[in-house]
């Protein structure tokens, strides 16, 4: 989860041709078998947002069943960036917004 200095969190929107089209999500994804959880988090953050070289802090794990009915364990890391930071989105995303945690979009936010 990327926070700016004002406490807002970065959300990115999935494209229409992606799984769960139009859904907002926090940057993240799967790790490869040969990388650590933290290295996978840093790589996914860079791939999806262009943000690199940030200190990632482990926050927690979340266990849930995804939309394909698979059991998933998500490792949540946080980092902070200056206000006004803009993400360079991957081809799988077509929108970004900074939202206060108490004012997330009314549409689905994917874990």
Secondary structure, DSSP 8 states (H G I E B T S, - for coil): -EEETTS-EEEEEE-TTSTTTT-EE-S-----TTS-HHHHHHHHHHHHH---S---EEEEEEEEE-TTS-EEEEEEEEEEE-TT------TTEEEEEEE-GGG--SS-EE-
